[in-house]
Amino acid sequence: MVMFEKLCQISNNLKKLIVVHNQGVTQLLHFLYPTKVVHFDPLDMVHIEFNGIEWNEITEDSGIFIRRVSFRD
């Protein structure tokens, strides 16, 4: 998955990241937190944290889902 590979290449100096929606974002979210993200609209924002791990240590289901904000609701 290209987006996951790019995520793992981010410098560890960077502590926060915003990813703008495109076709790969939903796949990335399902990979990072498969039990929480059901549907992701282009206007949605999802907050996922990775506590205590570096970008290159991220694995499937390693994210901590904080919240989803939908502007359609």
N, CA, C and O atoms as a Tripos MOL2 file, in Angstrom:
@<TRIPOS>MOLECULE
protein
  292   291    73     0     0
PROTEIN
NO_CHARGES

@<TRIPOS>ATOM
      1 N           0.8480   -1.1710    0.0000 N.3       1 MET1
      2 CA          0.0000    0.0000    0.0000 C.3       1 MET1
      3 C           0.8950    1.2360    0.0000 C.2       1 MET1
      4 O           1.6850    1.4240    0.9250 O.2       1 MET1
      5 N           0.7850    2.0620   -1.0040 N.am      2 VAL2
      6 CA          1.6680    3.2020   -1.1990 C.3       2 VAL2
      7 C           1.5550    4.2090   -0.0630 C.2       2 VAL2
      8 O           2.5750    4.6930    0.4270 O.2       2 VAL2
      9 N           0.3460    4.5340    0.3650 N.am      3 MET3
     10 CA          0.1870    5.5340    1.4260 C.3       3 MET3
     11 C           0.8220    5.0690    2.7300 C.2       3 MET3
     12 O           1.4200    5.8720    3.4460 O.2       3 MET3
     13 N           0.7030    3.7910    3.0460 N.am      4 PHE4
     14 CA          1.3180    3.2600    4.2590 C.3       4 PHE4
     15 C           2.8390    3.3410    4.1700 C.2       4 PHE4
     16 O           3.5040    3.7060    5.1390 O.2       4 PHE4
     17 N           3.3830    3.0020    3.0080 N.am      5 GLU5
     18 CA          4.8350    3.0850    2.8120 C.3       5 GLU5
     19 C           5.3330    4.5140    3.0020 C.2       5 GLU5
     20 O           6.3740    4.7330    3.6230 O.2       5 GLU5
     21 N           4.5950    5.4880    2.4720 N.am      6 LYS6
     22 CA          4.9720    6.9000    2.6240 C.3       6 LYS6
     23 C           4.8690    7.3340    4.0800 C.2       6 LYS6
     24 O           5.7130    8.0920    4.5590 O.2       6 LYS6
     25 N           3.8500    6.8670    4.7870 N.am      7 LEU7
     26 CA          3.6700    7.1890    6.2050 C.3       7 LEU7
     27 C           4.8670    6.7120    7.0210 C.2       7 LEU7
     28 O           5.3340    7.4120    7.9200 O.2       7 LEU7
     29 N           5.3550    5.5280    6.7070 N.am      8 CYS8
     30 CA          6.4830    4.9530    7.4470 C.3       8 CYS8
     31 C           7.8110    5.6490    7.1360 C.2       8 CYS8
     32 O           8.7920    5.4440    7.8510 O.2       8 CYS8
     33 N           7.8560    6.4590    6.0890 N.am      9 GLN9
     34 CA          9.0750    7.1570    5.7060 C.3       9 GLN9
     35 C           9.1570    8.5710    6.2770 C.2       9 GLN9
     36 O          10.1350    9.2770    6.0340 O.2       9 GLN9
     37 N           8.1560    8.9870    7.0220 N.am     10 ILE10
     38 CA          8.1310   10.3420    7.5820 C.3      10 ILE10
     39 C           9.2280   10.4870    8.6290 C.2      10 ILE10
     40 O           9.4980    9.5580    9.3910 O.2      10 ILE10
     41 N           9.8490   11.6390    8.6610 N.am     11 SER11
     42 CA         10.8880   11.9190    9.6490 C.3      11 SER11
     43 C          10.3070   11.8660   11.0490 C.2      11 SER11
     44 O           9.2060   12.3610   11.2860 O.2      11 SER11
     45 N          11.0400   11.2700   11.9730 N.am     12 ASN12
     46 CA         10.5820   11.1840   13.3600 C.3      12 ASN12
     47 C          10.5750   12.5440   14.0520 C.2      12 ASN12
     48 O          10.0570   12.6700   15.1620 O.2      12 ASN12
     49 N          11.1440   13.5590   13.4090 N.am     13 ASN13
     50 CA         11.0580   14.9200   13.9470 C.3      13 ASN13
     51 C           9.6470   15.4810   13.8140 C.2      13 ASN13
     52 O           9.2690   16.3920   14.5520 O.2      13 ASN13
     53 N           8.8730   14.9470   12.8840 N.am     14 LEU14
     54 CA          7.5050   15.3850   12.6590 C.3      14 LEU14
     55 C           6.5880   14.6160   13.6040 C.2      14 LEU14
     56 O           6.5600   13.3860   13.5760 O.2      14 LEU14
     57 N           5.8500   15.3220   14.4260 N.am     15 LYS15
     58 CA          5.0070   14.6720   15.4380 C.3      15 LYS15
     59 C           3.5340   14.6190   15.0590 C.2      15 LYS15
     60 O           2.7990   13.7940   15.6020 O.2      15 LYS15
     61 N           3.0780   15.4760   14.1420 N.am     16 LYS16
     62 CA          1.6750   15.4900   13.7300 C.3      16 LYS16
     63 C           1.6060   15.5250   12.2180 C.2      16 LYS16
     64 O           2.4920   16.0650   11.5550 O.2      16 LYS16
     65 N           0.5440   14.9450   11.6780 N.am     17 LEU17
     66 CA          0.3960   14.8500   10.2400 C.3      17 LEU17
     67 C          -1.0700   14.9880    9.8680 C.2      17 LEU17
     68 O          -1.9350   14.4070   10.5220 O.2      17 LEU17
     69 N          -1.3510   15.7440    8.8330 N.am     18 ILE18
     70 CA         -2.6910   15.8300    8.2660 C.3      18 ILE18
     71 C          -2.6160   15.2450    6.8630 C.2      18 ILE18
     72 O          -1.7750   15.6450    6.0580 O.2      18 ILE18
     73 N          -3.4900   14.3080    6.5800 N.am     19 VAL19
     74 CA         -3.5430   13.6930    5.2610 C.3      19 VAL19
     75 C          -4.8420   14.1280    4.5990 C.2      19 VAL19
     76 O          -5.9200   13.9150    5.1530 O.2      19 VAL19
     77 N          -4.7540   14.7270    3.4380 N.am     20 VAL20
     78 CA         -5.9380   15.1790    2.7110 C.3      20 VAL20
     79 C          -6.5250   13.9920    1.9600 C.2      20 VAL20
     80 O          -5.8050   13.1770    1.3840 O.2      20 VAL20
     81 N          -7.8410   13.9180    1.9820 N.am     21 HIS21
     82 CA         -8.5490   12.7680    1.4120 C.3      21 HIS21
     83 C          -8.2220   12.5520   -0.0610 C.2      21 HIS21
     84 O          -8.2110   13.4830   -0.8670 O.2      21 HIS21
     85 N          -7.9640   11.3320   -0.3690 N.am     22 ASN22
     86 CA         -7.9030   10.8600   -1.7490 C.3      22 ASN22
     87 C          -8.3130    9.3950   -1.7080 C.2      22 ASN22
     88 O          -8.7110    8.9060   -0.6510 O.2      22 ASN22
     89 N          -8.2300    8.7020   -2.7940 N.am     23 GLN23
     90 CA         -8.7410    7.3310   -2.8460 C.3      23 GLN23
     91 C          -8.0280    6.3710   -1.9080 C.2      23 GLN23
     92 O          -8.6150    5.3720   -1.4910 O.2      23 GLN23
     93 N          -6.7740    6.6510   -1.5650 N.am     24 GLY24
     94 CA         -6.0310    5.7430   -0.7070 C.3      24 GLY24
     95 C          -6.2310    5.9630    0.7800 C.2      24 GLY24
     96 O          -5.8280    5.1200    1.5820 O.2      24 GLY24
     97 N          -6.8400    7.0670    1.1690 N.am     25 VAL25
     98 CA         -6.9650    7.3770    2.5950 C.3      25 VAL25
     99 C          -7.8780    6.3840    3.3050 C.2      25 VAL25
    100 O          -7.5550    5.9390    4.4060 O.2      25 VAL25
    101 N          -9.0020    6.0290    2.7060 N.am     26 THR26
    102 CA         -9.9090    5.0750    3.3420 C.3      26 THR26
    103 C          -9.2140    3.7340    3.5540 C.2      26 THR26
    104 O          -9.3600    3.1180    4.6100 O.2      26 THR26
    105 N          -8.4610    3.2810    2.5600 N.am     27 GLN27
    106 CA         -7.7080    2.0270    2.7010 C.3      27 GLN27
    107 C          -6.6860    2.1360    3.8280 C.2      27 GLN27
    108 O          -6.5220    1.2070    4.6190 O.2      27 GLN27
    109 N          -6.0090    3.2650    3.8970 N.am     28 LEU28
    110 CA         -5.0160    3.4810    4.9520 C.3      28 LEU28
    111 C          -5.6750    3.4480    6.3250 C.2      28 LEU28
    112 O          -5.1480    2.8210    7.2440 O.2      28 LEU28
    113 N          -6.8100    4.1070    6.4810 N.am     29 LEU29
    114 CA         -7.5060    4.1200    7.7690 C.3      29 LEU29
    115 C          -7.9810    2.7320    8.1630 C.2      29 LEU29
    116 O          -7.8810    2.3550    9.3310 O.2      29 LEU29
    117 N          -8.4960    1.9670    7.2130 N.am     30 HIS30
    118 CA         -8.9070    0.5900    7.5120 C.3      30 HIS30
    119 C          -7.7170   -0.2540    7.9470 C.2      30 HIS30
    120 O          -7.8610   -1.1320    8.7970 O.2      30 HIS30
    121 N          -6.5620   -0.0010    7.3840 N.am     31 PHE31
    122 CA         -5.3560   -0.7360    7.7540 C.3      31 PHE31
    123 C          -4.8850   -0.3530    9.1550 C.2      31 PHE31
    124 O          -4.5420   -1.2180    9.9610 O.2      31 PHE31
    125 N          -4.8700    0.9600    9.4400 N.am     32 LEU32
    126 CA         -4.3570    1.4400   10.7200 C.3      32 LEU32
    127 C          -5.2840    1.1300   11.8850 C.2      32 LEU32
    128 O          -4.8250    0.8800   12.9990 O.2      32 LEU32
    129 N          -6.5790    1.1450   11.6300 N.am     33 TYR33
    130 CA         -7.5420    0.8740   12.7020 C.3      33 TYR33
    131 C          -8.7720    0.2010   12.1050 C.2      33 TYR33
    132 O          -9.8160    0.8400   11.9710 O.2      33 TYR33
    133 N          -8.6710   -1.0580   11.7510 N.am     34 PRO34
    134 CA         -9.7160   -1.7470   10.9830 C.3      34 PRO34
    135 C         -11.0580   -1.9060   11.6910 C.2      34 PRO34
    136 O         -12.0800   -2.0490   11.0200 O.2      34 PRO34
    137 N         -11.0890   -1.8860   12.9950 N.am     35 THR35
    138 CA        -12.3500   -2.1300   13.6930 C.3      35 THR35
    139 C         -13.1890   -0.8780   13.8960 C.2      35 THR35
    140 O         -14.3470   -0.9890   14.2970 O.2      35 THR35
    141 N         -12.6500    0.3060   13.6350 N.am     36 LYS36
    142 CA        -13.3680    1.5490   13.9320 C.3      36 LYS36
    143 C         -13.8350    2.3110   12.6940 C.2      36 LYS36
    144 O         -14.9510    2.8310   12.6920 O.2      36 LYS36
    145 N         -13.0390    2.3930   11.6640 N.am     37 VAL37
    146 CA        -13.3700    3.2140   10.5130 C.3      37 VAL37
    147 C         -14.2630    2.4240    9.5600 C.2      37 VAL37
    148 O         -13.8210    1.4550    8.9420 O.2      37 VAL37
    149 N         -15.5030    2.8390    9.4490 N.am     38 VAL38
    150 CA        -16.4490    2.1360    8.5940 C.3      38 VAL38
    151 C         -16.5520    2.8130    7.2390 C.2      38 VAL38
    152 O         -16.4150    2.1600    6.2050 O.2      38 VAL38
    153 N         -16.7910    4.1150    7.2370 N.am     39 HIS39
    154 CA        -16.9150    4.8700    5.9980 C.3      39 HIS39
    155 C         -16.2620    6.2250    6.1990 C.2      39 HIS39
    156 O         -16.3800    6.8300    7.2650 O.2      39 HIS39
    157 N         -15.5840    6.6910    5.1850 N.am     40 PHE40
    158 CA        -14.8620    7.9490    5.2890 C.3      40 PHE40
    159 C         -15.2250    8.8140    4.0970 C.2      40 PHE40
    160 O         -14.8420    8.5130    2.9660 O.2      40 PHE40
    161 N         -15.9650    9.8930    4.3460 N.am     41 ASP41
    162 CA        -16.3570   10.8260    3.2980 C.3      41 ASP41
    163 C         -15.2470   11.8500    3.0630 C.2      41 ASP41
    164 O         -14.4140   12.0690    3.9430 O.2      41 ASP41
    165 N         -15.2260   12.4810    1.8800 N.am     42 PRO42
    166 CA        -14.1970   13.4820    1.5910 C.3      42 PRO42
    167 C         -14.1510   14.6400    2.5870 C.2      42 PRO42
    168 O         -13.1020   15.2670    2.7340 O.2      42 PRO42
    169 N         -15.2370   14.9390    3.2650 N.am     43 LEU43
    170 CA        -15.2530   16.0490    4.2120 C.3      43 LEU43
    171 C         -14.9400   15.6280    5.6510 C.2      43 LEU43
    172 O         -14.8660   16.4790    6.5370 O.2      43 LEU43
    173 N         -14.7580   14.3430    5.8920 N.am     44 ASP44
    174 CA        -14.5190   13.8420    7.2400 C.3      44 ASP44
    175 C         -13.0860   14.1010    7.6980 C.2      44 ASP44
    176 O         -12.1610   14.2270    6.8960 O.2      44 ASP44
    177 N         -12.9450   14.1730    9.0130 N.am     45 MET45
    178 CA        -11.6220   14.2210    9.6320 C.3      45 MET45
    179 C         -11.5540   13.0810   10.6480 C.2      45 MET45
    180 O         -12.5140   12.8260   11.3750 O.2      45 MET45
    181 N         -10.4270   12.4140   10.6860 N.am     46 VAL46
    182 CA        -10.2220   11.3150   11.6280 C.3      46 VAL46
    183 C          -8.9410   11.5930   12.4020 C.2      46 VAL46
    184 O          -7.9090   11.9390   11.8260 O.2      46 VAL46
    185 N          -9.0270   11.4350   13.7090 N.am     47 HIS47
    186 CA         -7.8810   11.6540   14.5850 C.3      47 HIS47
    187 C          -7.4290   10.2800   15.0840 C.2      47 HIS47
    188 O          -8.1620    9.6000   15.8030 O.2      47 HIS47
    189 N          -6.2290    9.8840   14.7010 N.am     48 ILE48
    190 CA         -5.6260    8.6240   15.1380 C.3      48 ILE48
    191 C          -4.2730    8.9600   15.7410 C.2      48 ILE48
    192 O          -3.5060    9.7290   15.1600 O.2      48 ILE48
    193 N          -3.9760    8.3910   16.8980 N.am     49 GLU49
    194 CA         -2.6880    8.6080   17.5510 C.3      49 GLU49
    195 C          -1.8750    7.3270   17.5570 C.2      49 GLU49
    196 O          -2.4120    6.2200   17.5570 O.2      49 GLU49
    197 N          -0.5730    7.5110   17.5630 N.am     50 PHE50
    198 CA          0.3730    6.3980   17.6500 C.3      50 PHE50
    199 C           1.2920    6.7190   18.8260 C.2      50 PHE50
    200 O           2.3090    7.3940   18.6620 O.2      50 PHE50
    201 N           0.9400    6.2450   19.9820 N.am     51 ASN51
    202 CA          1.6860    6.5800   21.1910 C.3      51 ASN51
    203 C           2.9210    5.7060   21.3650 C.2      51 ASN51
    204 O           2.8440    4.4770   21.3460 O.2      51 ASN51
    205 N           4.0580    6.3690   21.5360 N.am     52 GLY52
    206 CA          5.2890    5.6630   21.8790 C.3      52 GLY52
    207 C           5.9610    4.9140   20.7570 C.2      52 GLY52
    208 O           6.8750    4.1280   21.0060 O.2      52 GLY52
    209 N           5.5330    5.1360   19.5160 N.am     53 ILE53
    210 CA          6.2040    4.4600   18.4040 C.3      53 ILE53
    211 C           6.6160    5.4960   17.3590 C.2      53 ILE53
    212 O           6.0130    6.5630   17.2450 O.2      53 ILE53
    213 N           7.6410    5.1580   16.6120 N.am     54 GLU54
    214 CA          8.1290    6.0190   15.5420 C.3      54 GLU54
    215 C           7.3020    5.7390   14.2870 C.2      54 GLU54
    216 O           6.6160    4.7200   14.2030 O.2      54 GLU54
    217 N           7.3690    6.6460   13.3170 N.am     55 TRP55
    218 CA          6.6120    6.4800   12.0760 C.3      55 TRP55
    219 C           6.9370    5.1510   11.4000 C.2      55 TRP55
    220 O           6.0400    4.4810   10.8880 O.2      55 TRP55
    221 N           8.2070    4.7680   11.3970 N.am     56 ASN56
    222 CA          8.5890    3.5330   10.7080 C.3      56 ASN56
    223 C           8.2400    2.2720   11.4990 C.2      56 ASN56
    224 O           8.4790    1.1640   11.0190 O.2      56 ASN56
    225 N           7.6820    2.4180   12.6930 N.am     57 GLU57
    226 CA          7.2630    1.2710   13.5050 C.3      57 GLU57
    227 C           5.7600    1.0240   13.4290 C.2      57 GLU57
    228 O           5.2510    0.0920   14.0520 O.2      57 GLU57
    229 N           5.0510    1.8530   12.6700 N.am     58 ILE58
    230 CA          3.6060    1.7000   12.5490 C.3      58 ILE58
    231 C           3.2870    0.4020   11.8270 C.2      58 ILE58
    232 O           3.8820    0.0850   10.7970 O.2      58 ILE58
    233 N           2.3450   -0.3370   12.3760 N.am     59 THR59
    234 CA          1.8980   -1.5880   11.7830 C.3      59 THR59
    235 C           0.3750   -1.6040   11.7520 C.2      59 THR59
    236 O          -0.2810   -0.7010   12.2720 O.2      59 THR59
    237 N          -0.1650   -2.6300   11.1410 N.am     60 GLU60
    238 CA         -1.6140   -2.7740   11.0990 C.3      60 GLU60
    239 C          -2.1870   -2.7680   12.5140 C.2      60 GLU60
    240 O          -1.6780   -3.4470   13.4060 O.2      60 GLU60
    241 N          -3.2380   -2.0020   12.7010 N.am     61 ASP61
    242 CA         -3.9550   -1.9160   13.9730 C.3      61 ASP61
    243 C          -3.1180   -1.3020   15.1010 C.2      61 ASP61
    244 O          -3.4200   -1.5190   16.2740 O.2      61 ASP61
    245 N          -2.0690   -0.5380   14.7640 N.am     62 SER62
    246 CA         -1.2560    0.0830   15.8110 C.3      62 SER62
    247 C          -1.7610    1.4660   16.1980 C.2      62 SER62
    248 O          -1.2970    2.0490   17.1790 O.2      62 SER62
    249 N          -2.7130    1.9920   15.4290 N.am     63 GLY63
    250 CA         -3.2550    3.3040   15.7310 C.3      63 GLY63
    251 C          -4.3010    3.2610   16.8310 C.2      63 GLY63
    252 O          -4.9940    2.2600   17.0120 O.2      63 GLY63
    253 N          -4.4020    4.3570   17.5570 N.am     64 ILE64
    254 CA         -5.4210    4.5090   18.5910 C.3      64 ILE64
    255 C          -6.4400    5.5020   18.0460 C.2      64 ILE64
    256 O          -6.1390    6.6860   17.8910 O.2      64 ILE64
    257 N          -7.6480    5.0200   17.7560 N.am     65 PHE65
    258 CA         -8.6920    5.8680   17.2000 C.3      65 PHE65
    259 C          -9.1830    6.8230   18.2770 C.2      65 PHE65
    260 O          -9.6090    6.3860   19.3460 O.2      65 PHE65
    261 N          -9.1290    8.1190   18.0050 N.am     66 ILE66
    262 CA         -9.5770    9.1260   18.9550 C.3      66 ILE66
    263 C         -10.9910    9.5900   18.6080 C.2      66 ILE66
    264 O         -11.8890    9.5330   19.4490 O.2      66 ILE66
    265 N         -11.1900   10.0510   17.3630 N.am     67 ARG67
    266 CA        -12.5370   10.4640   16.9600 C.3      67 ARG67
    267 C         -12.6110   10.6720   15.4580 C.2      67 ARG67
    268 O         -11.6010   10.8330   14.7730 O.2      67 ARG67
    269 N         -13.8380   10.6630   14.9750 N.am     68 ARG68
    270 CA        -14.1560   10.9850   13.5840 C.3      68 ARG68
    271 C         -15.1170   12.1580   13.5980 C.2      68 ARG68
    272 O         -16.1060   12.1440   14.3310 O.2      68 ARG68
    273 N         -14.8350   13.1670   12.7980 N.am     69 VAL69
    274 CA        -15.7160   14.3170   12.6800 C.3      69 VAL69
    275 C         -16.2310   14.3600   11.2560 C.2      69 VAL69
    276 O         -15.4540   14.4250   10.3040 O.2      69 VAL69
    277 N         -17.5520   14.3230   11.1200 N.am     70 SER70
    278 CA        -18.1720   14.3610    9.8060 C.3      70 SER70
    279 C         -18.9480   15.6650    9.6530 C.2      70 SER70
    280 O         -19.7410   16.0210   10.5260 O.2      70 SER70
    281 N         -18.7310   16.3630    8.5750 N.am     71 PHE71
    282 CA        -19.4500   17.5900    8.3030 C.3      71 PHE71
    283 C         -20.7900   17.3260    7.6180 C.2      71 PHE71
    284 O         -21.5570   18.2560    7.3670 O.2      71 PHE71
    285 N         -21.0640   16.0810    7.3210 N.am     72 ARG72
    286 CA        -22.3540   15.7090    6.7170 C.3      72 ARG72
    287 C         -23.4120   15.4270    7.7680 C.2      72 ARG72
    288 O         -24.6040   15.4420    7.4620 O.2      72 ARG72
    289 N         -22.9990   15.1710    8.9920 N.am     73 ASP73
    290 CA        -23.9570   14.8550   10.0740 C.3      73 ASP73
    291 C         -24.6640   16.1190   10.5400 C.2      73 ASP73
    292 O         -25.5030   16.0610   11.4390 O.2      73 ASP73
@<TRIPOS>BOND
     1     1     2 1
     2     2     3 1
     3     3     4 2
     4     3     5 am
     5     5     6 1
     6     6     7 1
     7     7     8 2
     8     7     9 am
     9     9    10 1
    10    10    11 1
    11    11    12 2
    12    11    13 am
    13    13    14 1
    14    14    15 1
    15    15    16 2
    16    15    17 am
    17    17    18 1
    18    18    19 1
    19    19    20 2
    20    19    21 am
    21    21    22 1
    22    22    23 1
    23    23    24 2
    24    23    25 am
    25    25    26 1
    26    26    27 1
    27    27    28 2
    28    27    29 am
    29    29    30 1
    30    30    31 1
    31    31    32 2
    32    31    33 am
    33    33    34 1
    34    34    35 1
    35    35    36 2
    36    35    37 am
    37    37    38 1
    38    38    39 1
    39    39    40 2
    40    39    41 am
    41    41    42 1
    42    42    43 1
    43    43    44 2
    44    43    45 am
    45    45    46 1
    46    46    47 1
    47    47    48 2
    48    47    49 am
    49    49    50 1
    50    50    51 1
    51    51    52 2
    52    51    53 am
    53    53    54 1
    54    54    55 1
    55    55    56 2
    56    55    57 am
    57    57    58 1
    58    58    59 1
    59    59    60 2
    60    59    61 am
    61    61    62 1
    62    62    63 1
    63    63    64 2
    64    63    65 am
    65    65    66 1
    66    66    67 1
    67    67    68 2
    68    67    69 am
    69    69    70 1
    70    70    71 1
    71    71    72 2
    72    71    73 am
    73    73    74 1
    74    74    75 1
    75    75    76 2
    76    75    77 am
    77    77    78 1
    78    78    79 1
    79    79    80 2
    80    79    81 am
    81    81    82 1
    82    82    83 1
    83    83    84 2
    84    83    85 am
    85    85    86 1
    86    86    87 1
    87    87    88 2
    88    87    89 am
    89    89    90 1
    90    90    91 1
    91    91    92 2
    92    91    93 am
    93    93    94 1
    94    94    95 1
    95    95    96 2
    96    95    97 am
    97    97    98 1
    98    98    99 1
    99    99   100 2
   100    99   101 am
   101   101   102 1
   102   102   103 1
   103   103   104 2
   104   103   105 am
   105   105   106 1
   106   106   107 1
   107   107   108 2
   108   107   109 am
   109   109   110 1
   110   110   111 1
   111   111   112 2
   112   111   113 am
   113   113   114 1
   114   114   115 1
   115   115   116 2
   116   115   117 am
   117   117   118 1
   118   118   119 1
   119   119   120 2
   120   119   121 am
   121   121   122 1
   122   122   123 1
   123   123   124 2
   124   123   125 am
   125   125   126 1
   126   126   127 1
   127   127   128 2
   128   127   129 am
   129   129   130 1
   130   130   131 1
   131   131   132 2
   132   131   133 am
   133   133   134 1
   134   134   135 1
   135   135   136 2
   136   135   137 am
   137   137   138 1
   138   138   139 1
   139   139   140 2
   140   139   141 am
   141   141   142 1
   142   142   143 1
   143   143   144 2
   144   143   145 am
   145   145   146 1
   146   146   147 1
   147   147   148 2
   148   147   149 am
   149   149   150 1
   150   150   151 1
   151   151   152 2
   152   151   153 am
   153   153   154 1
   154   154   155 1
   155   155   156 2
   156   155   157 am
   157   157   158 1
   158   158   159 1
   159   159   160 2
   160   159   161 am
   161   161   162 1
   162   162   163 1
   163   163   164 2
   164   163   165 am
   165   165   166 1
   166   166   167 1
   167   167   168 2
   168   167   169 am
   169   169   170 1
   170   170   171 1
   171   171   172 2
   172   171   173 am
   173   173   174 1
   174   174   175 1
   175   175   176 2
   176   175   177 am
   177   177   178 1
   178   178   179 1
   179   179   180 2
   180   179   181 am
   181   181   182 1
   182   182   183 1
   183   183   184 2
   184   183   185 am
   185   185   186 1
   186   186   187 1
   187   187   188 2
   188   187   189 am
   189   189   190 1
   190   190   191 1
   191   191   192 2
   192   191   193 am
   193   193   194 1
   194   194   195 1
   195   195   196 2
   196   195   197 am
   197   197   198 1
   198   198   199 1
   199   199   200 2
   200   199   201 am
   201   201   202 1
   202   202   203 1
   203   203   204 2
   204   203   205 am
   205   205   206 1
   206   206   207 1
   207   207   208 2
   208   207   209 am
   209   209   210 1
   210   210   211 1
   211   211   212 2
   212   211   213 am
   213   213   214 1
   214   214   215 1
   215   215   216 2
   216   215   217 am
   217   217   218 1
   218   218   219 1
   219   219   220 2
   220   219   221 am
   221   221   222 1
   222   222   223 1
   223   223   224 2
   224   223   225 am
   225   225   226 1
   226   226   227 1
   227   227   228 2
   228   227   229 am
   229   229   230 1
   230   230   231 1
   231   231   232 2
   232   231   233 am
   233   233   234 1
   234   234   235 1
   235   235   236 2
   236   235   237 am
   237   237   238 1
   238   238   239 1
   239   239   240 2
   240   239   241 am
   241   241   242 1
   242   242   243 1
   243   243   244 2
   244   243   245 am
   245   245   246 1
   246   246   247 1
   247   247   248 2
   248   247   249 am
   249   249   250 1
   250   250   251 1
   251   251   252 2
   252   251   253 am
   253   253   254 1
   254   254   255 1
   255   255   256 2
   256   255   257 am
   257   257   258 1
   258   258   259 1
   259   259   260 2
   260   259   261 am
   261   261   262 1
   262   262   263 1
   263   263   264 2
   264   263   265 am
   265   265   266 1
   266   266   267 1
   267   267   268 2
   268   267   269 am
   269   269   270 1
   270   270   271 1
   271   271   272 2
   272   271   273 am
   273   273   274 1
   274   274   275 1
   275   275   276 2
   276   275   277 am
   277   277   278 1
   278   278   279 1
   279   279   280 2
   280   279   281 am
   281   281   282 1
   282   282   283 1
   283   283   284 2
   284   283   285 am
   285   285   286 1
   286   286   287 1
   287   287   288 2
   288   287   289 am
   289   289   290 1
   290   290   291 1
   291   291   292 2
@<TRIPOS>SUBSTRUCTURE
     1 MET1         2 RESIDUE 1 A MET
     2 VAL2         6 RESIDUE 1 A VAL
     3 MET3        10 RESIDUE 1 A MET
     4 PHE4        14 RESIDUE 1 A PHE
     5 GLU5        18 RESIDUE 1 A GLU
     6 LYS6        22 RESIDUE 1 A LYS
     7 LEU7        26 RESIDUE 1 A LEU
     8 CYS8        30 RESIDUE 1 A CYS
     9 GLN9        34 RESIDUE 1 A GLN
    10 ILE10       38 RESIDUE 1 A ILE
    11 SER11       42 RESIDUE 1 A SER
    12 ASN12       46 RESIDUE 1 A ASN
    13 ASN13       50 RESIDUE 1 A ASN
    14 LEU14       54 RESIDUE 1 A LEU
    15 LYS15       58 RESIDUE 1 A LYS
    16 LYS16       62 RESIDUE 1 A LYS
    17 LEU17       66 RESIDUE 1 A LEU
    18 ILE18       70 RESIDUE 1 A ILE
    19 VAL19       74 RESIDUE 1 A VAL
    20 VAL20       78 RESIDUE 1 A VAL
    21 HIS21       82 RESIDUE 1 A HIS
    22 ASN22       86 RESIDUE 1 A ASN
    23 GLN23       90 RESIDUE 1 A GLN
    24 GLY24       94 RESIDUE 1 A GLY
    25 VAL25       98 RESIDUE 1 A VAL
    26 THR26      102 RESIDUE 1 A THR
    27 GLN27      106 RESIDUE 1 A GLN
    28 LEU28      110 RESIDUE 1 A LEU
    29 LEU29      114 RESIDUE 1 A LEU
    30 HIS30      118 RESIDUE 1 A HIS
    31 PHE31      122 RESIDUE 1 A PHE
    32 LEU32      126 RESIDUE 1 A LEU
    33 TYR33      130 RESIDUE 1 A TYR
    34 PRO34      134 RESIDUE 1 A PRO
    35 THR35      138 RESIDUE 1 A THR
    36 LYS36      142 RESIDUE 1 A LYS
    37 VAL37      146 RESIDUE 1 A VAL
    38 VAL38      150 RESIDUE 1 A VAL
    39 HIS39      154 RESIDUE 1 A HIS
    40 PHE40      158 RESIDUE 1 A PHE
    41 ASP41      162 RESIDUE 1 A ASP
    42 PRO42      166 RESIDUE 1 A PRO
    43 LEU43      170 RESIDUE 1 A LEU
    44 ASP44      174 RESIDUE 1 A ASP
    45 MET45      178 RESIDUE 1 A MET
    46 VAL46      182 RESIDUE 1 A VAL
    47 HIS47      186 RESIDUE 1 A HIS
    48 ILE48      190 RESIDUE 1 A ILE
    49 GLU49      194 RESIDUE 1 A GLU
    50 PHE50      198 RESIDUE 1 A PHE
    51 ASN51      202 RESIDUE 1 A ASN
    52 GLY52      206 RESIDUE 1 A GLY
    53 ILE53      210 RESIDUE 1 A ILE
    54 GLU54      214 RESIDUE 1 A GLU
    55 TRP55      218 RESIDUE 1 A TRP
    56 ASN56      222 RESIDUE 1 A ASN
    57 GLU57      226 RESIDUE 1 A GLU
    58 ILE58      230 RESIDUE 1 A ILE
    59 THR59      234 RESIDUE 1 A THR
    60 GLU60      238 RESIDUE 1 A GLU
    61 ASP61      242 RESIDUE 1 A ASP
    62 SER62      246 RESIDUE 1 A SER
    63 GLY63      250 RESIDUE 1 A GLY
    64 ILE64      254 RESIDUE 1 A ILE
    65 PHE65      258 RESIDUE 1 A PHE
    66 ILE66      262 RESIDUE 1 A ILE
    67 ARG67      266 RESIDUE 1 A ARG
    68 ARG68      270 RESIDUE 1 A ARG
    69 VAL69      274 RESIDUE 1 A VAL
    70 SER70      278 RESIDUE 1 A SER
    71 PHE71      282 RESIDUE 1 A PHE
    72 ARG72      286 RESIDUE 1 A ARG
    73 ASP73      290 RESIDUE 1 A ASP
